[in-house]
Amino acid sequence: MSLVGEIVSAYRAPKRLMRVQLAKSGEERILLLALLFCFLTFIARLPELAFITGSLQSTVPFSARVVAMFVSSVLMAPLMMYLVAAISHFVLRWFGARGTWREARLALMWAALVSVPLVLISGALKVLAPGLLFSVATLATGVVFLWQWVMCLQVVEFSPHEKA
């Protein structure tokens, strides 16, 4: 199944797809998922950046803003994601979690990637329909991400599965 097909299937059966990801995952795949999520989030923010730059009387050119956003979104954000995954795994160990650090990273990266379609929609709505519609889309994105992450964490931290 393709990555896009897996993302679509994860909305129907998040735990089953997390098990599929566990069977395929290595550290390089986890990093790829994080970078893909961060790059697509960067793409989703470009219309907003163009709108902001066009509406401001700024001396900072659009290209400089894009480069700064690229560095923060694509190069630095994966490091923050790794940190969040480590903290979540550390906290869940207090509640009897049995997963590994690698599996905790995979759970976060996969949940984030599954939420990407809504991130892209929300990014477009930021410019096209700011206000209530954008707020609803952003809330839905957050809810879907948290739901996916909780389901993934249940699989990797609290369900018996074969260790790689």
ChimeraX commands (.cxc) that place a marker at each C-alpha (Angstrom):
marker #1 position 0.00,0.00,0.00 radius 0.5
marker #1 position 1.26,3.50,-0.79 radius 0.5
marker #1 position 1.96,6.07,1.89 radius 0.5
marker #1 position -1.08,8.10,0.84 radius 0.5
marker #1 position -3.24,4.96,1.01 radius 0.5
marker #1 position -1.89,4.19,4.46 radius 0.5
marker #1 position -2.70,7.72,5.64 radius 0.5
marker #1 position -6.26,7.41,4.35 radius 0.5
marker #1 position -6.63,3.98,5.96 radius 0.5
marker #1 position -5.34,5.34,9.27 radius 0.5
marker #1 position -8.52,7.41,9.61 radius 0.5
marker #1 position -10.57,4.19,9.62 radius 0.5
marker #1 position -8.24,1.91,11.56 radius 0.5
marker #1 position -5.49,3.86,13.34 radius 0.5
marker #1 position -4.28,0.99,15.52 radius 0.5
marker #1 position -4.01,-1.46,12.62 radius 0.5
marker #1 position -2.03,1.05,10.57 radius 0.5
marker #1 position 0.25,1.77,13.51 radius 0.5
marker #1 position 1.04,-1.95,13.64 radius 0.5
marker #1 position 1.82,-1.81,9.91 radius 0.5
marker #1 position 4.19,1.10,10.55 radius 0.5
marker #1 position 5.87,-0.83,13.37 radius 0.5
marker #1 position 6.57,-3.69,10.99 radius 0.5
marker #1 position 8.28,-1.35,8.50 radius 0.5
marker #1 position 10.00,1.12,10.73 radius 0.5
marker #1 position 13.64,1.83,11.12 radius 0.5
marker #1 position 15.16,5.04,12.39 radius 0.5
marker #1 position 15.63,6.32,8.85 radius 0.5
marker #1 position 11.89,5.87,8.14 radius 0.5
marker #1 position 10.97,7.68,11.36 radius 0.5
marker #1 position 13.17,10.61,10.35 radius 0.5
marker #1 position 11.66,10.55,6.86 radius 0.5
marker #1 position 8.13,10.72,8.30 radius 0.5
marker #1 position 9.13,13.67,10.48 radius 0.5
marker #1 position 10.80,15.53,7.62 radius 0.5
marker #1 position 7.86,14.84,5.30 radius 0.5
marker #1 position 5.40,16.17,7.88 radius 0.5
marker #1 position 7.52,19.27,8.50 radius 0.5
marker #1 position 7.99,19.96,4.79 radius 0.5
marker #1 position 4.27,19.64,4.06 radius 0.5
marker #1 position 3.51,21.91,7.01 radius 0.5
marker #1 position 5.97,24.41,5.54 radius 0.5
marker #1 position 4.13,24.21,2.20 radius 0.5
marker #1 position 0.81,24.73,3.99 radius 0.5
marker #1 position 2.13,27.94,5.56 radius 0.5
marker #1 position 3.40,29.50,2.30 radius 0.5
marker #1 position 0.07,31.09,1.25 radius 0.5
marker #1 position -0.21,32.76,4.63 radius 0.5
marker #1 position 3.37,34.01,4.39 radius 0.5
marker #1 position 2.74,35.43,0.91 radius 0.5
marker #1 position -0.41,37.14,2.14 radius 0.5
marker #1 position 1.33,38.63,5.17 radius 0.5
marker #1 position 4.34,39.80,3.17 radius 0.5
marker #1 position 2.10,41.35,0.50 radius 0.5
marker #1 position 0.01,43.22,3.03 radius 0.5
marker #1 position 2.92,44.60,5.06 radius 0.5
marker #1 position 5.05,47.56,4.16 radius 0.5
marker #1 position 8.16,45.63,5.15 radius 0.5
marker #1 position 11.78,45.90,4.15 radius 0.5
marker #1 position 12.24,42.16,4.65 radius 0.5
marker #1 position 11.81,40.43,1.27 radius 0.5
marker #1 position 9.55,37.43,0.79 radius 0.5
marker #1 position 12.50,35.16,-0.01 radius 0.5
marker #1 position 14.17,35.97,3.32 radius 0.5
marker #1 position 10.95,35.16,5.17 radius 0.5
marker #1 position 10.63,31.87,3.27 radius 0.5
marker #1 position 14.19,30.85,4.12 radius 0.5
marker #1 position 13.69,31.68,7.79 radius 0.5
marker #1 position 10.44,29.73,7.89 radius 0.5
marker #1 position 12.08,26.80,6.07 radius 0.5
marker #1 position 14.88,26.61,8.63 radius 0.5
marker #1 position 12.46,26.73,11.55 radius 0.5
marker #1 position 9.81,24.45,10.00 radius 0.5
marker #1 position 11.87,21.81,8.24 radius 0.5
marker #1 position 15.24,21.78,9.94 radius 0.5
marker #1 position 14.45,22.63,13.57 radius 0.5
marker #1 position 10.92,21.25,14.01 radius 0.5
marker #1 position 11.98,17.56,13.67 radius 0.5
marker #1 position 14.33,18.09,16.61 radius 0.5
marker #1 position 11.43,19.41,18.66 radius 0.5
marker #1 position 9.33,16.43,17.59 radius 0.5
marker #1 position 12.04,14.07,18.80 radius 0.5
marker #1 position 12.08,15.90,22.12 radius 0.5
marker #1 position 8.26,15.72,22.48 radius 0.5
marker #1 position 8.34,11.99,21.69 radius 0.5
marker #1 position 11.03,11.41,24.31 radius 0.5
marker #1 position 9.11,13.35,26.94 radius 0.5
marker #1 position 5.88,11.49,26.18 radius 0.5
marker #1 position 7.66,8.14,26.41 radius 0.5
marker #1 position 9.33,9.13,29.68 radius 0.5
marker #1 position 6.02,10.23,31.21 radius 0.5
marker #1 position 4.16,7.12,30.01 radius 0.5
marker #1 position 6.78,4.87,31.60 radius 0.5
marker #1 position 5.45,6.10,34.97 radius 0.5
marker #1 position 2.09,4.58,33.97 radius 0.5
marker #1 position 3.49,1.20,33.01 radius 0.5
marker #1 position 4.32,1.73,29.33 radius 0.5
marker #1 position 6.40,-1.04,27.81 radius 0.5
marker #1 position 7.33,0.46,24.45 radius 0.5
marker #1 position 10.74,1.54,23.25 radius 0.5
marker #1 position 12.06,5.02,22.59 radius 0.5
marker #1 position 12.04,4.27,18.84 radius 0.5
marker #1 position 8.41,3.20,18.94 radius 0.5
marker #1 position 7.45,6.37,20.82 radius 0.5
marker #1 position 9.13,8.44,18.11 radius 0.5
marker #1 position 7.33,6.46,15.41 radius 0.5
marker #1 position 3.96,6.97,17.13 radius 0.5
marker #1 position 4.38,10.76,17.16 radius 0.5
marker #1 position 5.75,11.03,13.62 radius 0.5
marker #1 position 3.05,8.77,12.17 radius 0.5
marker #1 position 0.24,10.61,13.98 radius 0.5
marker #1 position 1.60,13.93,12.74 radius 0.5
marker #1 position 1.83,12.68,9.16 radius 0.5
marker #1 position -1.71,11.31,9.27 radius 0.5
marker #1 position -2.95,14.78,10.23 radius 0.5
marker #1 position -1.19,16.42,7.25 radius 0.5
marker #1 position -4.24,16.52,4.93 radius 0.5
marker #1 position -6.05,18.63,7.51 radius 0.5
marker #1 position -2.95,20.78,8.03 radius 0.5
marker #1 position -2.93,21.54,4.29 radius 0.5
marker #1 position -6.64,22.39,4.30 radius 0.5
marker #1 position -6.21,24.57,7.36 radius 0.5
marker #1 position -3.27,26.37,5.74 radius 0.5
marker #1 position -5.34,27.21,2.67 radius 0.5
marker #1 position -8.26,28.37,4.79 radius 0.5
marker #1 position -6.02,30.73,6.74 radius 0.5
marker #1 position -5.88,32.92,3.63 radius 0.5
marker #1 position -9.08,31.99,1.79 radius 0.5
marker #1 position -11.52,31.96,4.68 radius 0.5
marker #1 position -10.01,33.43,7.83 radius 0.5
marker #1 position -12.22,33.53,10.85 radius 0.5
marker #1 position -14.62,30.86,12.00 radius 0.5
marker #1 position -14.03,28.37,9.17 radius 0.5
marker #1 position -10.27,28.53,9.68 radius 0.5
marker #1 position -10.71,28.13,13.45 radius 0.5
marker #1 position -12.92,25.07,12.99 radius 0.5
marker #1 position -10.42,23.52,10.56 radius 0.5
marker #1 position -7.56,24.19,12.95 radius 0.5
marker #1 position -9.47,22.68,15.86 radius 0.5
marker #1 position -10.35,19.62,13.76 radius 0.5
marker #1 position -6.69,19.23,12.82 radius 0.5
marker #1 position -5.63,19.31,16.45 radius 0.5
marker #1 position -8.33,16.84,17.49 radius 0.5
marker #1 position -7.41,14.41,14.70 radius 0.5
marker #1 position -3.73,14.65,15.57 radius 0.5
marker #1 position -4.34,13.99,19.27 radius 0.5
marker #1 position -6.72,11.13,18.49 radius 0.5
marker #1 position -4.19,9.51,16.15 radius 0.5
marker #1 position -1.35,10.02,18.61 radius 0.5
marker #1 position -3.29,8.48,21.50 radius 0.5
marker #1 position -4.25,5.48,19.34 radius 0.5
marker #1 position -0.63,5.05,18.21 radius 0.5
marker #1 position 0.68,5.35,21.76 radius 0.5
marker #1 position -1.80,2.71,22.93 radius 0.5
marker #1 position -0.38,0.31,20.36 radius 0.5
marker #1 position 3.30,0.98,21.00 radius 0.5
marker #1 position 3.26,1.56,24.74 radius 0.5
marker #1 position 0.45,-0.59,26.15 radius 0.5
marker #1 position -0.33,-3.37,23.66 radius 0.5
marker #1 position 1.72,-6.53,23.49 radius 0.5
marker #1 position 3.48,-6.69,20.16 radius 0.5
marker #1 position 6.57,-8.29,18.77 radius 0.5
marker #1 position 9.68,-6.23,19.41 radius 0.5
marker #1 position 11.88,-5.47,16.43 radius 0.5
marker link #1:1,2 radius 0.2
marker link #1:2,3 radius 0.2
marker link #1:3,4 radius 0.2
marker link #1:4,5 radius 0.2
marker link #1:5,6 radius 0.2
marker link #1:6,7 radius 0.2
marker link #1:7,8 radius 0.2
marker link #1:8,9 radius 0.2
marker link #1:9,10 radius 0.2
marker link #1:10,11 radius 0.2
marker link #1:11,12 radius 0.2
marker link #1:12,13 radius 0.2
marker link #1:13,14 radius 0.2
marker link #1:14,15 radius 0.2
marker link #1:15,16 radius 0.2
marker link #1:16,17 radius 0.2
marker link #1:17,18 radius 0.2
marker link #1:18,19 radius 0.2
marker link #1:19,20 radius 0.2
marker link #1:20,21 radius 0.2
marker link #1:21,22 radius 0.2
marker link #1:22,23 radius 0.2
marker link #1:23,24 radius 0.2
marker link #1:24,25 radius 0.2
marker link #1:25,26 radius 0.2
marker link #1:26,27 radius 0.2
marker link #1:27,28 radius 0.2
marker link #1:28,29 radius 0.2
marker link #1:29,30 radius 0.2
marker link #1:30,31 radius 0.2
marker link #1:31,32 radius 0.2
marker link #1:32,33 radius 0.2
marker link #1:33,34 radius 0.2
marker link #1:34,35 radius 0.2
marker link #1:35,36 radius 0.2
marker link #1:36,37 radius 0.2
marker link #1:37,38 radius 0.2
marker link #1:38,39 radius 0.2
marker link #1:39,40 radius 0.2
marker link #1:40,41 radius 0.2
marker link #1:41,42 radius 0.2
marker link #1:42,43 radius 0.2
marker link #1:43,44 radius 0.2
marker link #1:44,45 radius 0.2
marker link #1:45,46 radius 0.2
marker link #1:46,47 radius 0.2
marker link #1:47,48 radius 0.2
marker link #1:48,49 radius 0.2
marker link #1:49,50 radius 0.2
marker link #1:50,51 radius 0.2
marker link #1:51,52 radius 0.2
marker link #1:52,53 radius 0.2
marker link #1:53,54 radius 0.2
marker link #1:54,55 radius 0.2
marker link #1:55,56 radius 0.2
marker link #1:56,57 radius 0.2
marker link #1:57,58 radius 0.2
marker link #1:58,59 radius 0.2
marker link #1:59,60 radius 0.2
marker link #1:60,61 radius 0.2
marker link #1:61,62 radius 0.2
marker link #1:62,63 radius 0.2
marker link #1:63,64 radius 0.2
marker link #1:64,65 radius 0.2
marker link #1:65,66 radius 0.2
marker link #1:66,67 radius 0.2
marker link #1:67,68 radius 0.2
marker link #1:68,69 radius 0.2
marker link #1:69,70 radius 0.2
marker link #1:70,71 radius 0.2
marker link #1:71,72 radius 0.2
marker link #1:72,73 radius 0.2
marker link #1:73,74 radius 0.2
marker link #1:74,75 radius 0.2
marker link #1:75,76 radius 0.2
marker link #1:76,77 radius 0.2
marker link #1:77,78 radius 0.2
marker link #1:78,79 radius 0.2
marker link #1:79,80 radius 0.2
marker link #1:80,81 radius 0.2
marker link #1:81,82 radius 0.2
marker link #1:82,83 radius 0.2
marker link #1:83,84 radius 0.2
marker link #1:84,85 radius 0.2
marker link #1:85,86 radius 0.2
marker link #1:86,87 radius 0.2
marker link #1:87,88 radius 0.2
marker link #1:88,89 radius 0.2
marker link #1:89,90 radius 0.2
marker link #1:90,91 radius 0.2
marker link #1:91,92 radius 0.2
marker link #1:92,93 radius 0.2
marker link #1:93,94 radius 0.2
marker link #1:94,95 radius 0.2
marker link #1:95,96 radius 0.2
marker link #1:96,97 radius 0.2
marker link #1:97,98 radius 0.2
marker link #1:98,99 radius 0.2
marker link #1:99,100 radius 0.2
marker link #1:100,101 radius 0.2
marker link #1:101,102 radius 0.2
marker link #1:102,103 radius 0.2
marker link #1:103,104 radius 0.2
marker link #1:104,105 radius 0.2
marker link #1:105,106 radius 0.2
marker link #1:106,107 radius 0.2
marker link #1:107,108 radius 0.2
marker link #1:108,109 radius 0.2
marker link #1:109,110 radius 0.2
marker link #1:110,111 radius 0.2
marker link #1:111,112 radius 0.2
marker link #1:112,113 radius 0.2
marker link #1:113,114 radius 0.2
marker link #1:114,115 radius 0.2
marker link #1:115,116 radius 0.2
marker link #1:116,117 radius 0.2
marker link #1:117,118 radius 0.2
marker link #1:118,119 radius 0.2
marker link #1:119,120 radius 0.2
marker link #1:120,121 radius 0.2
marker link #1:121,122 radius 0.2
marker link #1:122,123 radius 0.2
marker link #1:123,124 radius 0.2
marker link #1:124,125 radius 0.2
marker link #1:125,126 radius 0.2
marker link #1:126,127 radius 0.2
marker link #1:127,128 radius 0.2
marker link #1:128,129 radius 0.2
marker link #1:129,130 radius 0.2
marker link #1:130,131 radius 0.2
marker link #1:131,132 radius 0.2
marker link #1:132,133 radius 0.2
marker link #1:133,134 radius 0.2
marker link #1:134,135 radius 0.2
marker link #1:135,136 radius 0.2
marker link #1:136,137 radius 0.2
marker link #1:137,138 radius 0.2
marker link #1:138,139 radius 0.2
marker link #1:139,140 radius 0.2
marker link #1:140,141 radius 0.2
marker link #1:141,142 radius 0.2
marker link #1:142,143 radius 0.2
marker link #1:143,144 radius 0.2
marker link #1:144,145 radius 0.2
marker link #1:145,146 radius 0.2
marker link #1:146,147 radius 0.2
marker link #1:147,148 radius 0.2
marker link #1:148,149 radius 0.2
marker link #1:149,150 radius 0.2
marker link #1:150,151 radius 0.2
marker link #1:151,152 radius 0.2
marker link #1:152,153 radius 0.2
marker link #1:153,154 radius 0.2
marker link #1:154,155 radius 0.2
marker link #1:155,156 radius 0.2
marker link #1:156,157 radius 0.2
marker link #1:157,158 radius 0.2
marker link #1:158,159 radius 0.2
marker link #1:159,160 radius 0.2
marker link #1:160,161 radius 0.2
marker link #1:161,162 radius 0.2
marker link #1:162,163 radius 0.2
marker link #1:163,164 radius 0.2
view
